[in-house]
């Protein structure tokens, strides 16, 4: 909103973001020192807060392309969820904020396949998050549940337990495509 690009697509935006959050941290540290209270910088508002703030912004300012044109705003110091980015790049960009957000922070990546089918990629992501000093992180991955037999796991063209195929208008529905998260 400030320079026309977010920190996932612009080094200038990344530096501006770190400067802003760094300033917030300096101020909370100064308040802690001056007031002998535990002020801190929090980097993870609740998902519901991000939606609530967006609704309030849209009501007050209308729909602004790139700012209020989605039903939600990106919370914390995340690269926007709609932006296509490699997991390793997302980690590199978001990690520096964790050192500034002493009241809490979170990072996550979305895997688009079964992590048990690519354990090396899964381990690489965990190690990258650890090595980047991310204090709290999560790896989200798809899990399907067959509504007939109750099988829980990754269901591609057919349930591996009961072999049921999901059909819609004569076509087999394929829930997701496989891809590596760390290309």
KEKE-3310 file (N, C-alpha, C; in steps of 0.2 Angstrom, whole numbers, plus 5000, padded with zeros to 4 digits):
npx = (5004:5010:5021:5017:5021:5023:5033:5037:5039:5047:5063:5065:5052:5053:5064:5058:5047:5054:5061:5049:5043:5054:5055:5043:5047:5058:5051:5042:5052:5057:5046:5045:5057:5055:5043:5044:5036:5030:5031:5028:5031:5020:5017:5007:4991:4975:4967:4953:4953:4961:4951:4941:4946:4948:4935:4931:4940:4936:4923:4925:4934:4931:4933:4949:4961:4973:4974:4962:4954:4952:4944:4950:4964:4982:4989:5001:5018:5018:5021:5010:4996:4991:5001:5012:5026:5041:5044:5057:5061:5050:5053:5065:5062:5052:5058:5067:5059:5054:5064:5061:5049:5045:5034:5027:5025:5022:5026:5022:5021:5013:5011:5009:5006:5007:5017:5024:5027:5038:5049:5062:5061:5051:5059:5069:5063:5059:5072:5077:5068:5071:5085:5084:5081:5067:5055:5042:5033:5024:5019:5008:4998:4989:4975:4965:4948:4938:4921:4913:4920:4928:4942:4957:4969:4979:4970:4970:4966:4957:4950:4962:4959:4945:4943:4934:4929:4928:4915:4910:4898:4901:4915:4930:4935:4950:4957:4970:4985:5001:5016:5033:5037:5049:5056)
npy = (4994:5006:5008:5002:4989:4973:4965:4953:4954:4964:4971:4984:4986:4976:4981:4993:4988:4981:4992:4999:4989:4987:5000:5000:4990:4996:5007:5000:4994:5005:5010:5000:5001:5014:5014:5003:4992:4977:4980:4975:4969:4963:4951:4944:4945:4938:4928:4931:4944:4950:4949:4956:4969:4972:4973:4984:4994:4993:4998:5011:5017:5011:5001:4998:4995:4982:4985:4985:4976:4963:4950:4949:4954:4953:4945:4948:4947:4941:4936:4940:4928:4925:4927:4919:4909:4902:4891:4892:4905:4912:4909:4915:4929:4932:4928:4938:4947:4940:4941:4954:4954:4952:4948:4938:4928:4921:4909:4901:4888:4882:4866:4858:4845:4828:4827:4815:4809:4816:4817:4823:4836:4841:4840:4849:4861:4862:4863:4874:4884:4883:4886:4899:4905:4906:4908:4902:4891:4884:4870:4868:4856:4846:4836:4824:4817:4803:4803:4792:4779:4784:4785:4794:4804:4807:4809:4805:4802:4791:4784:4776:4766:4761:4762:4771:4782:4799:4807:4819:4826:4816:4817:4812:4819:4826:4829:4837:4843:4836:4844:4850:4858:4865:4869)
npz = (5000:5003:4994:4982:4980:4988:5002:4997:4984:4982:4986:4991:4997:5007:5015:5019:5027:5037:5043:5048:5057:5065:5071:5078:5087:5094:5100:5108:5117:5122:5130:5139:5146:5151:5158:5166:5163:5154:5139:5122:5105:5095:5082:5076:5073:5077:5064:5063:5067:5056:5046:5051:5052:5039:5034:5041:5035:5022:5023:5027:5018:5006:4991:4987:4975:4977:4990:4999:4991:4993:5003:5015:5025:5024:5038:5051:5048:5036:5019:5007:5005:4993:4984:4973:4978:4982:4995:5002:4999:5005:5018:5020:5018:5028:5040:5046:5053:5064:5074:5078:5083:5098:5106:5100:5085:5069:5056:5041:5029:5014:5009:4994:4992:4997:5011:5015:5004:4999:5009:5010:5005:5015:5026:5023:5023:5036:5042:5036:5041:5055:5054:5051:5062:5065:5077:5079:5069:5055:5045:5033:5026:5013:5018:5015:5017:5015:5012:5013:5017:5027:5027:5030:5023:5009:4995:4979:4963:4967:4981:4992:5001:5000:4986:4980:4968:4965:4956:4945:4935:4925:4925:4932:4947:4952:4966:4970:4963:4961:4967:4970:4985:4987:4975)
capx = (5000:5014:5025:5015:5023:5024:5039:5038:5041:5052:5068:5063:5047:5056:5068:5053:5044:5059:5061:5043:5043:5060:5053:5039:5050:5062:5046:5040:5057:5058:5041:5046:5062:5053:5037:5045:5031:5032:5028:5031:5029:5016:5017:5002:4985:4971:4964:4947:4955:4962:4945:4937:4950:4947:4928:4931:4943:4932:4917:4927:4938:4929:4938:4956:4965:4979:4974:4955:4950:4951:4939:4954:4971:4987:4991:5008:5023:5018:5021:5003:4995:4989:5007:5016:5033:5045:5045:5063:5061:5046:5056:5071:5059:5049:5062:5070:5053:5054:5069:5059:5042:5046:5028:5024:5025:5021:5027:5020:5021:5008:5014:5003:5006:5008:5024:5027:5030:5044:5052:5068:5058:5048:5065:5073:5059:5060:5078:5077:5064:5075:5091:5083:5079:5060:5053:5036:5032:5020:5019:5002:4998:4982:4973:4958:4944:4933:4915:4910:4923:4931:4949:4960:4975:4979:4966:4971:4960:4953:4952:4966:4956:4939:4944:4929:4931:4923:4913:4906:4896:4904:4922:4933:4938:4956:4958:4975:4991:5008:5022:5037:5037:5055:5059)
capy = (5000:5012:5009:4999:4982:4970:4963:4947:4955:4970:4972:4990:4985:4972:4985:4997:4984:4979:4998:5000:4985:4989:5006:4998:4987:5001:5011:4996:4993:5012:5011:4995:5004:5020:5013:4997:4987:4973:4981:4971:4970:4957:4950:4939:4945:4933:4928:4935:4952:4953:4950:4962:4976:4973:4975:4991:4998:4994:5002:5018:5019:5008:4996:5001:4990:4981:4987:4983:4973:4956:4949:4948:4957:4948:4947:4947:4949:4936:4937:4938:4921:4924:4928:4913:4910:4896:4890:4894:4912:4915:4909:4921:4936:4933:4927:4944:4950:4936:4944:4961:4953:4948:4946:4933:4928:4914:4909:4895:4887:4878:4861:4856:4838:4823:4827:4809:4807:4820:4819:4827:4843:4842:4841:4855:4866:4863:4865:4881:4888:4882:4889:4906:4907:4907:4906:4898:4890:4878:4868:4866:4851:4844:4830:4822:4812:4800:4803:4785:4774:4788:4785:4800:4804:4810:4805:4808:4800:4786:4782:4770:4761:4758:4763:4775:4788:4804:4808:4825:4827:4812:4817:4811:4825:4825:4835:4841:4841:4836:4848:4851:4865:4869:4869)
capz = (5000:5004:4988:4977:4980:4995:5003:4994:4977:4981:4991:4994:5002:5013:5019:5023:5032:5043:5046:5052:5063:5069:5074:5083:5092:5097:5104:5114:5121:5126:5134:5144:5150:5155:5163:5170:5161:5149:5133:5117:5099:5093:5075:5074:5076:5075:5058:5063:5067:5050:5042:5054:5050:5032:5033:5043:5030:5016:5025:5028:5012:5000:4988:4984:4972:4980:4998:5002:4986:4995:5009:5021:5024:5026:5044:5054:5043:5030:5012:5005:5004:4986:4980:4972:4981:4984:5002:5004:4998:5010:5024:5020:5018:5034:5046:5050:5057:5070:5079:5080:5086:5104:5109:5096:5078:5066:5049:5039:5022:5012:5004:4990:4991:5003:5013:5016:4997:4998:5015:5010:5005:5021:5031:5021:5025:5044:5043:5034:5046:5061:5053:5050:5069:5066:5083:5078:5062:5054:5038:5032:5020:5012:5021:5013:5021:5011:5016:5013:5021:5032:5026:5031:5020:5003:4990:4972:4959:4970:4988:4992:5005:4997:4979:4977:4963:4965:4949:4944:4928:4921:4925:4938:4951:4955:4972:4969:4959:4965:4965:4975:4988:4987:4969)
cpx = (5004:5019:5023:5017:5024:5031:5041:5040:5045:5056:5067:5057:5049:5060:5063:5050:5048:5060:5055:5043:5048:5059:5048:5042:5054:5057:5044:5045:5058:5052:5042:5051:5059:5047:5038:5039:5033:5029:5032:5028:5026:5015:5012:4995:4980:4968:4957:4948:4957:4956:4941:4940:4948:4940:4928:4934:4939:4926:4919:4930:4936:4934:4943:4960:4971:4979:4968:4951:4949:4947:4943:4960:4976:4989:4998:5012:5023:5018:5013:5001:4993:4996:5011:5023:5035:5045:5051:5064:5056:5049:5061:5068:5056:5053:5065:5065:5053:5058:5066:5052:5043:5040:5025:5024:5024:5023:5024:5021:5016:5012:5008:5003:5007:5015:5027:5029:5036:5047:5058:5066:5055:5054:5068:5069:5059:5067:5079:5074:5069:5082:5090:5080:5071:5058:5047:5034:5027:5020:5012:5002:4991:4981:4966:4954:4938:4927:4911:4913:4927:4939:4951:4967:4975:4975:4967:4965:4955:4955:4956:4964:4950:4938:4938:4932:4926:4921:4909:4904:4900:4912:4925:4936:4944:4957:4963:4981:4997:5013:5027:5037:5043:5059:5065)
cpy = (5006:5013:5005:4991:4979:4967:4956:4948:4961:4971:4979:4990:4981:4977:4990:4994:4982:4986:5000:4996:4986:4995:5004:4995:4992:5005:5007:4995:4999:5012:5006:4998:5010:5019:5007:4992:4983:4974:4977:4972:4963:4956:4946:4940:4939:4934:4932:4942:4954:4954:4956:4969:4977:4976:4982:4996:4999:4998:5010:5021:5016:5003:4999:4995:4989:4982:4984:4979:4965:4956:4949:4953:4952:4950:4946:4950:4944:4939:4936:4931:4920:4925:4921:4914:4903:4896:4893:4902:4915:4915:4915:4928:4937:4932:4933:4947:4946:4939:4951:4960:4949:4946:4940:4934:4921:4915:4902:4894:4882:4873:4859:4849:4834:4824:4820:4806:4811:4822:4823:4834:4845:4844:4847:4861:4867:4865:4872:4886:4888:4887:4897:4909:4910:4904:4901:4897:4884:4876:4865:4861:4848:4837:4829:4817:4809:4800:4797:4781:4778:4788:4793:4800:4808:4806:4808:4806:4795:4785:4776:4765:4758:4759:4767:4780:4793:4807:4814:4826:4823:4812:4816:4817:4823:4831:4839:4839:4841:4841:4849:4858:4868:4869:4874)
cpz = (5000:4997:4982:4976:4987:4996:5000:4987:4976:4987:4995:4999:5008:5018:5023:5028:5038:5047:5050:5058:5067:5073:5080:5089:5097:5102:5110:5119:5125:5131:5140:5149:5154:5160:5167:5169:5155:5142:5128:5111:5096:5085:5072:5077:5073:5068:5058:5063:5060:5045:5045:5052:5043:5031:5035:5038:5024:5017:5025:5022:5006:4997:4985:4981:4975:4988:5001:4997:4988:5001:5015:5019:5026:5033:5046:5048:5037:5023:5010:5003:4996:4981:4979:4974:4983:4992:5005:5004:5003:5017:5025:5021:5025:5040:5050:5054:5064:5076:5082:5084:5092:5108:5106:5089:5076:5059:5047:5031:5020:5007:5000:4988:4998:5005:5014:5009:4995:5005:5015:5009:5011:5026:5029:5023:5033:5045:5042:5039:5053:5060:5053:5056:5069:5072:5083:5071:5061:5047:5037:5025:5019:5016:5018:5017:5016:5015:5016:5018:5027:5032:5026:5028:5014:4998:4984:4968:4962:4977:4989:4997:5002:4989:4976:4973:4964:4958:4949:4937:4923:4921:4932:4941:4954:4960:4971:4965:4963:4962:4971:4978:4988:4981:4969)
residu = (UNK:UNK:UNK:UNK:UNK:UNK:UNK:UNK:UNK:UNK:UNK:UNK:UNK:UNK:UNK:UNK:UNK:UNK:UNK:UNK:UNK:UNK:UNK:UNK:UNK:UNK:UNK:UNK:UNK:UNK:UNK:UNK:UNK:UNK:UNK:UNK:UNK:UNK:UNK:UNK:UNK:UNK:UNK:UNK:UNK:UNK:UNK:UNK:UNK:UNK:UNK:UNK:UNK:UNK:UNK:UNK:UNK:UNK:UNK:UNK:UNK:UNK:UNK:UNK:UNK:UNK:UNK:UNK:UNK:UNK:UNK:UNK:UNK:UNK:UNK:UNK:UNK:UNK:UNK:UNK:UNK:UNK:UNK:UNK:UNK:UNK:UNK:UNK:UNK:UNK:UNK:UNK:UNK:UNK:UNK:UNK:UNK:UNK:UNK:UNK:UNK:UNK:UNK:UNK:UNK:UNK:UNK:UNK:UNK:UNK:UNK:UNK:UNK:UNK:UNK:UNK:UNK:UNK:UNK:UNK:UNK:UNK:UNK:UNK:UNK:UNK:UNK:UNK:UNK:UNK:UNK:UNK:UNK:UNK:UNK:UNK:UNK:UNK:UNK:UNK:UNK:UNK:UNK:UNK:UNK:UNK:UNK:UNK:UNK:UNK:UNK:UNK:UNK:UNK:UNK:UNK:UNK:UNK:UNK:UNK:UNK:UNK:UNK:UNK:UNK:UNK:UNK:UNK:UNK:UNK:UNK:UNK:UNK:UNK:UNK:UNK:UNK:UNK:UNK:UNK:UNK:UNK:UNK)
# end
